[in-house]
Each structure stands twice: as C-alpha cells, then as structure tokens.
Amino acid sequence: MKRRNFLGTVAGTTALASGIKGFPAGRSATKGGGGKIGDHSLESLLQRYRYDLFDDFLPFMERHVIDHELGGFMCTTDRDGTNISTDKRIWYEGRGTWVYSFLYNNLAREQKYLDVAAKSVNFTLKNLPAEWPWPAGFTREGKPLEVPSDFAGYLFMAEGLAVYSKAVDDKKYWDMARDIVIRCVRDYDRPDYPDHVTYGPDVAPMPGERVLGYWMVLVWISTQMLEIHPDPDLEKLAARCMEAILDKHYNPDYGLINEVLNHDMSRPTNAFSQFVYTGHVLETLWMVLAAAARMKDKKLFERAAGQFRRHVDVAWDDVYGGVFRCLEHVDKNLWKVDKVLWAQGEVLIGALMIVEHLDAPWAASIFEKMYDYVMSTYPLKKYGFSLWMEAGDRKMTFREHASRVENYHHPRHLMMNILALERMIKRGGRISGLLK
C-alpha cells in the first residue's frame, strides 16, 4: 500500500536529531507536569501495566505454556490454552529464560519464577549436542528436531543465560553466554555466512549479508552483559554494533535506516537498497538508547532519540493508529500494512525511556498516542480471552484462534515500563538527571 509522502521531511532529520535539548534534573519529564503523561497519571499507568503482567500474562503462562514437568515453554498454544504442539524452540527457551530471570532480578524475587528459568536452562543445556551449530528446537522430551540452525535463537539463549547468571549468582552461565556470542559473531563475520533475510524483498540470497536485526540483538545482549560484568571484547562489540546501526545502515538519501547491507557494509544494488523494516528500527533504537544510558553518553542518547522520533513519524498509521512494521520500497512508498503487537511495544519502551531522561514533550505525546491506541485495540479481555492480540490486519480484526503465545516482547515491554514508571514516580515525575 502507498502511504502519505514523507520524503519532504528528510532535510529536517539532522536538525531534529541534534536539536533535542537535555534539561537539568528537577524539571518535569512528563507532558503537562504533575506526574502525568497527557491524561494519564504515572500511578494509573503503573497500575495497568502491573495488572497486565501479574494478573494476565503470568497466570496464563503458568496454566498453559510452561512445562512444569520437563522444563521449557510450549509456545505453540491457542488463545484458550490448547497446546497445538509441545515442541520447544531454542529461540523461545532463551527468551523465556530471560523473561523469568529478569522478572526475578528486578520485579518479583519469588522462587517460583526462578524455578521456571532454571528448568528451562536445565532442559536446554541437557539436550544440546557437543557439536556446533546446535539444533534450533526439540521435542517436548528433548529430542533434537531436524530444523535449520538458528543464529538469532542462539543469541536469545545467550541473553537468557547471562541474565540467569545474575539471578543465581553464578558466573559460569555468563561465561557460557559470552562463548555463544563470540561464536555467533565469528560465524556472522564469515563472508559466506548462509543466513538470508526472508521477511524482505524476494531477491536472491546475498552471502554474508549484514542485517540490522542481528546488530540489534547483539547490542542489546552486550549492554545487558556489561551491566553484570565488565568485558573489553563486549565493549568493542557494542561499539561496533552502534556504528553499524547509526552510521552504516543509516541511509542519508532518505533519512531512514535500512535492514540489509552487503557483507562489506556497502549498500546493495538490488531491492534491499529500498527496504526499511521499521519495526526492527524502532526496537533497535531503544536498545541504542539503553546502551547510551549505561554509558551516560548524552550525545549518543540524543542522536538515537532523534532517529527514533523520525521513524515513528514515518511508520505511523494516520488512519487507524499504530505503526507499520515494514516499508518494502522507500521511493515507491510501498508498505505492508499488517500490524504486530511487538512493534507497538517497542515504541512504548523507547518513548518512555526518552520521557524519563530528556526534556522532550514530543516523546510524551508519542507515548500517550501509542498507549491509547494499544490499550483500546490489543487486549483480548473484551473477547473473553487472556493476553493481547499479537498480530492482525491493518485494523487488527479479531480472530478467534492463534497459533502462538508471545513469550518475550510483550512481557519485556510490560516489565521495562513498570520499572521506568516506578523510577519516575519515585522522583515525582522529574527527569532523571542521568545525562548531564
């Protein structure tokens, strides 16, 4: 579908990115002040977020998705809790381990949550073969499935192990995570690396292609691991990722960040030269914001915030609300107009992160607009089900059945914004003062 023309705003992108002003600690971080974002008090936002995590998501997982007997997550599950398949993919094991370890570390230090993470870790490690690459999934009992290897799945496993290491105070799991990351980067740097983006244009595979989604996962893992233990190699990796994201994948011709480059980081001449996966960009940019906050790098934070605003503006659906996840061709202005929950959640994480740390009323406006859209559209309670819709058409038309429970992006959004709101409430809605 063709959307409104946005190319006329490119000239303002650099000024926007550099024109966001930080403000001394003590100034209200929220639109209108008084501990509110628009019409929503911080306390009411926190109450709703906590309900959706503790009274909606976690009970459903407890009843229907977690394998309490053998460990792991059976995510191929319908809205009513029916397990369509009991197979377990390493992708979701790593993500689930992260969710329950993060939950235990930061929000609810309860043994039952740590037990879920521990059983997933034990299930996966027990069934991994000695040979690399590992299988991408297992049967419920742990027999390897004959499916292709999974670069991203291995990295999610590393992410889960790293955060689990903090939960159990055992560095051996952090060391395992580091080993997985180094192995994956070594494979990724091969000029003949065979992985190929399949969610973009229908073009022939480009050996060793560079993918924004991989830099995204790597910068987020590096940031989290460095918060637990210092490591010079991971510092270098994080810096390399941010350079790739903000400098190499950024296309100055139209002021957007491309998904795919050639192995040498040059721009492809095929259809990928016009391909912007806006969902990934928005997710990636809040991860750069998180990395900048860890380093207390105000300039980097402001640069990423400017790009975040730019991509939200471009991807926003002015008719039905929310953001589109995929701009197939920039110059032709061709979009995929389906909607996915995870992309909306990335906007809410990024916007609230900016509200917390910068004097940026535009970020509060983005958060309020997205929050109102999401809460009126995605929760399934009005249809008699738990959880939220994960994907749909442009209008997010309700479908009675689903094939998967989302065990990562949704709870990550809820947990990260609960923590941000708690910090903001503790400061009386004032800007953090982290970036000076």
RAVEN-V539573 format. One record per residue. N is the residue number from 1. NEAR is the number of other C-alpha atoms within 10 Angstrom. D_FIRST is the distance of its C-alpha to the first C-alpha in Angstrom with 2 decimals. Layout:
((N & NEAR & D_FIRST) (N & NEAR & D_FIRST))
This chain:
((1 & 10 & 0.00) (2 & 13 & 3.79) (3 & 16 & 6.45) (4 & 9 & 10.16) (5 & 12 & 12.13) (6 & 14 & 14.21) (7 & 15 & 16.25) (8 & 8 & 19.01) (9 & 12 & 20.15) (10 & 16 & 21.08) (11 & 13 & 24.60) (12 & 11 & 25.23) (13 & 18 & 24.29) (14 & 15 & 27.78) (15 & 11 & 29.53) (16 & 17 & 27.58) (17 & 21 & 28.45) (18 & 15 & 32.07) (19 & 12 & 32.52) (20 & 18 & 32.44) (21 & 12 & 36.06) (22 & 17 & 37.86) (23 & 18 & 40.43) (24 & 17 & 43.81) (25 & 18 & 44.25) (26 & 13 & 45.18) (27 & 15 & 42.41) (28 & 25 & 40.19) (29 & 31 & 37.00) (30 & 28 & 35.30) (31 & 22 & 33.78) (32 & 13 & 36.70) (33 & 15 & 39.19) (34 & 14 & 41.46) (35 & 21 & 39.78) (36 & 21 & 36.61) (37 & 23 & 32.90) (38 & 17 & 31.92) (39 & 9 & 33.38) (40 & 15 & 33.86) (41 & 17 & 37.15) (42 & 20 & 37.20) (43 & 15 & 39.52) (44 & 12 & 37.21) (45 & 17 & 34.29) (46 & 20 & 36.67) (47 & 13 & 37.95) (48 & 14 & 34.54) (49 & 20 & 33.59) (50 & 17 & 36.96) (51 & 14 & 36.58) (52 & 20 & 33.27) (53 & 19 & 34.87) (54 & 14 & 38.45) (55 & 14 & 38.26) (56 & 17 & 34.99) (57 & 21 & 33.76) (58 & 19 & 37.12) (59 & 14 & 38.89) (60 & 19 & 36.20) (61 & 19 & 36.43) (62 & 13 & 40.22) (63 & 11 & 40.31) (64 & 20 & 37.74) (65 & 24 & 36.36) (66 & 20 & 39.27) (67 & 19 & 41.76) (68 & 15 & 44.93) (69 & 7 & 47.18) (70 & 14 & 45.89) (71 & 23 & 43.56) (72 & 31 & 39.86) (73 & 30 & 36.65) (74 & 25 & 35.41) (75 & 26 & 31.76) (76 & 20 & 30.71) (77 & 20 & 31.53) (78 & 18 & 30.22) (79 & 22 & 29.91) (80 & 14 & 33.51) (81 & 17 & 34.89) (82 & 12 & 35.33) (83 & 18 & 35.35) (84 & 14 & 33.31) (85 & 15 & 34.67) (86 & 18 & 37.30) (87 & 21 & 36.28) (88 & 26 & 35.86) (89 & 25 & 33.60) (90 & 27 & 34.92) (91 & 18 & 31.54) (92 & 24 & 32.13) (93 & 28 & 35.86) (94 & 27 & 35.43) (95 & 26 & 32.90) (96 & 27 & 35.13) (97 & 32 & 38.18) (98 & 25 & 36.55) (99 & 26 & 35.63) (100 & 28 & 39.14) (101 & 29 & 40.90) (102 & 24 & 38.99) (103 & 22 & 39.70) (104 & 23 & 43.36) (105 & 18 & 43.65) (106 & 13 & 42.08) (107 & 14 & 41.87) (108 & 15 & 44.19) (109 & 14 & 47.01) (110 & 11 & 47.77) (111 & 9 & 49.12) (112 & 12 & 46.92) (113 & 20 & 43.79) (114 & 21 & 45.50) (115 & 16 & 46.66) (116 & 22 & 43.12) (117 & 30 & 42.23) (118 & 21 & 45.57) (119 & 20 & 45.21) (120 & 26 & 41.78) (121 & 22 & 43.23) (122 & 13 & 46.29) (123 & 19 & 44.38) (124 & 22 & 42.21) (125 & 11 & 45.00) (126 & 10 & 47.41) (127 & 16 & 45.17) (128 & 19 & 43.91) (129 & 12 & 45.65) (130 & 7 & 47.47) (131 & 7 & 45.37) (132 & 9 & 42.24) (133 & 16 & 39.37) (134 & 18 & 39.53) (135 & 22 & 37.89) (136 & 22 & 34.54) (137 & 26 & 35.78) (138 & 21 & 38.78) (139 & 14 & 39.94) (140 & 19 & 41.17) (141 & 13 & 44.61) (142 & 18 & 43.53) (143 & 14 & 43.48) (144 & 19 & 40.99) (145 & 14 & 37.99) (146 & 10 & 37.24) (147 & 11 & 33.77) (148 & 12 & 32.69) (149 & 16 & 33.77) (150 & 18 & 31.49) (151 & 21 & 31.54) (152 & 18 & 29.59) (153 & 21 & 31.70) (154 & 24 & 34.85) (155 & 27 & 33.76) (156 & 27 & 33.06) (157 & 26 & 36.53) (158 & 27 & 37.91) (159 & 28 & 36.29) (160 & 29 & 37.81) (161 & 30 & 41.20) (162 & 30 & 41.36) (163 & 28 & 40.87) (164 & 28 & 43.12) (165 & 20 & 45.79) (166 & 19 & 45.97) (167 & 20 & 46.25) (168 & 14 & 49.21) (169 & 11 & 50.58) (170 & 12 & 50.79) (171 & 16 & 49.69) (172 & 12 & 49.72) (173 & 20 & 46.25) (174 & 23 & 44.99) (175 & 17 & 46.63) (176 & 15 & 44.89) (177 & 26 & 41.54) (178 & 23 & 42.44) (179 & 12 & 43.46) (180 & 20 & 40.15) (181 & 24 & 38.20) (182 & 15 & 40.47) (183 & 16 & 40.16) (184 & 17 & 36.37) (185 & 16 & 36.26) (186 & 11 & 38.84) (187 & 16 & 36.75) (188 & 20 & 33.56) (189 & 14 & 35.52) (190 & 13 & 36.49) (191 & 14 & 35.00) (192 & 13 & 34.54) (193 & 16 & 32.96) (194 & 13 & 31.07) (195 & 18 & 28.29) (196 & 17 & 24.75) (197 & 17 & 21.34) (198 & 9 & 19.64) (199 & 9 & 16.51) (200 & 18 & 15.11) (201 & 15 & 14.77) (202 & 10 & 16.98) (203 & 12 & 19.85) (204 & 8 & 23.57) (205 & 12 & 25.10) (206 & 19 & 26.57) (207 & 15 & 29.93) (208 & 20 & 30.47) (209 & 25 & 26.98) (210 & 25 & 26.79) (211 & 22 & 24.26) (212 & 24 & 23.45) (213 & 19 & 23.61) (214 & 19 & 27.20) (215 & 21 & 28.33) (216 & 23 & 26.95) (217 & 18 & 29.11) (218 & 26 & 32.04) (219 & 25 & 32.17) (220 & 22 & 32.07) (221 & 24 & 34.76) (222 & 24 & 36.86) (223 & 22 & 36.73) (224 & 16 & 37.90) (225 & 25 & 40.55) (226 & 18 & 41.92) (227 & 12 & 42.36) (228 & 14 & 44.66) (229 & 13 & 46.54) (230 & 10 & 46.63) (231 & 14 & 45.87) (232 & 9 & 45.72) (233 & 12 & 43.58) (234 & 21 & 40.89) (235 & 16 & 41.09) (236 & 11 & 40.44) (237 & 20 & 37.53) (238 & 23 & 35.94) (239 & 15 & 36.45) (240 & 14 & 35.01) (241 & 23 & 31.86) (242 & 24 & 31.39) (243 & 14 & 31.97) (244 & 19 & 29.39) (245 & 25 & 26.77) (246 & 18 & 27.50) (247 & 12 & 28.79) (248 & 18 & 27.68) (249 & 23 & 24.09) (250 & 18 & 23.46) (251 & 16 & 21.99) (252 & 14 & 23.68) (253 & 9 & 21.67) (254 & 17 & 18.81) (255 & 18 & 20.53) (256 & 25 & 18.61) (257 & 25 & 19.95) (258 & 25 & 18.96) (259 & 24 & 19.36) (260 & 27 & 21.41) (261 & 22 & 24.33) (262 & 18 & 27.11) (263 & 20 & 30.25) (264 & 11 & 32.04) (265 & 14 & 29.28) (266 & 13 & 28.32) (267 & 17 & 24.76) (268 & 15 & 23.51) (269 & 10 & 22.92) (270 & 11 & 20.40) (271 & 14 & 16.67) (272 & 21 & 17.74) (273 & 19 & 18.55) (274 & 25 & 14.94) (275 & 23 & 14.22) (276 & 27 & 14.52) (277 & 24 & 14.88) (278 & 24 & 14.94) (279 & 26 & 16.66) (280 & 21 & 19.42) (281 & 27 & 19.81) (282 & 29 & 20.50) (283 & 25 & 22.85) (284 & 27 & 24.54) (285 & 27 & 25.21) (286 & 26 & 27.10) (287 & 24 & 29.11) (288 & 26 & 30.02) (289 & 25 & 31.00) (290 & 21 & 33.21) (291 & 24 & 34.77) (292 & 21 & 35.47) (293 & 18 & 37.04) (294 & 15 & 39.25) (295 & 14 & 40.47) (296 & 16 & 40.65) (297 & 15 & 38.85) (298 & 19 & 37.73) (299 & 16 & 36.28) (300 & 19 & 34.05) (301 & 25 & 33.02) (302 & 24 & 32.11) (303 & 21 & 30.14) (304 & 28 & 28.05) (305 & 27 & 27.68) (306 & 20 & 26.32) (307 & 24 & 23.67) (308 & 24 & 22.86) (309 & 21 & 22.39) (310 & 21 & 20.19) (311 & 22 & 17.74) (312 & 21 & 17.80) (313 & 14 & 17.06) (314 & 20 & 14.04) (315 & 21 & 12.60) (316 & 16 & 13.59) (317 & 17 & 11.61) (318 & 12 & 13.55) (319 & 8 & 13.06) (320 & 11 & 14.11) (321 & 17 & 15.53) (322 & 26 & 15.66) (323 & 27 & 13.85) (324 & 23 & 10.98) (325 & 25 & 12.76) (326 & 22 & 10.82) (327 & 26 & 9.49) (328 & 23 & 9.48) (329 & 19 & 10.24) (330 & 19 & 11.64) (331 & 13 & 12.61) (332 & 13 & 9.50) (333 & 16 & 7.61) (334 & 16 & 5.12) (335 & 20 & 5.09) (336 & 16 & 6.58) (337 & 19 & 6.92) (338 & 15 & 10.43) (339 & 24 & 13.30) (340 & 21 & 16.56) (341 & 23 & 19.82) (342 & 21 & 21.03) (343 & 23 & 18.49) (344 & 26 & 19.52) (345 & 24 & 23.10) (346 & 23 & 22.90) (347 & 28 & 22.03) (348 & 27 & 25.01) (349 & 22 & 27.32) (350 & 29 & 26.52) (351 & 25 & 26.68) (352 & 25 & 29.97) (353 & 23 & 31.37) (354 & 26 & 30.88) (355 & 28 & 32.34) (356 & 25 & 35.32) (357 & 26 & 36.18) (358 & 30 & 35.10) (359 & 23 & 35.58) (360 & 20 & 31.86) (361 & 18 & 31.15) (362 & 16 & 27.44) (363 & 27 & 27.39) (364 & 25 & 29.10) (365 & 17 & 26.52) (366 & 19 & 23.66) (367 & 23 & 25.75) (368 & 20 & 26.57) (369 & 15 & 23.05) (370 & 21 & 21.79) (371 & 19 & 25.02) (372 & 13 & 24.82) (373 & 15 & 21.28) (374 & 18 & 22.27) (375 & 12 & 25.62) (376 & 10 & 24.39) (377 & 19 & 21.70) (378 & 21 & 22.71) (379 & 17 & 26.50) (380 & 16 & 27.53) (381 & 11 & 30.91) (382 & 10 & 29.97) (383 & 10 & 29.31) (384 & 9 & 32.63) (385 & 16 & 31.60) (386 & 19 & 32.11) (387 & 22 & 29.57) (388 & 21 & 25.94) (389 & 22 & 22.77) (390 & 19 & 21.42) (391 & 18 & 17.91) (392 & 16 & 15.82) (393 & 12 & 12.67) (394 & 18 & 10.89) (395 & 14 & 14.14) (396 & 17 & 16.37) (397 & 12 & 17.98) (398 & 14 & 21.46) (399 & 11 & 22.58) (400 & 12 & 26.34) (401 & 10 & 26.50) (402 & 15 & 25.31) (403 & 14 & 26.37) (404 & 17 & 26.99) (405 & 25 & 28.46) (406 & 22 & 27.07) (407 & 22 & 30.33) (408 & 17 & 29.37) (409 & 19 & 26.46) (410 & 23 & 27.19) (411 & 22 & 30.96) (412 & 21 & 30.61) (413 & 20 & 28.62) (414 & 22 & 31.27) (415 & 22 & 34.22) (416 & 19 & 33.23) (417 & 22 & 32.53) (418 & 20 & 35.74) (419 & 14 & 37.67) (420 & 17 & 36.08) (421 & 24 & 36.82) (422 & 15 & 40.35) (423 & 16 & 40.99) (424 & 24 & 39.70) (425 & 17 & 41.84) (426 & 10 & 44.82) (427 & 16 & 44.46) (428 & 17 & 44.08) (429 & 26 & 40.49) (430 & 25 & 41.56) (431 & 25 & 39.77) (432 & 21 & 41.01) (433 & 16 & 42.73) (434 & 16 & 41.76) (435 & 21 & 40.40) (436 & 13 & 43.22))
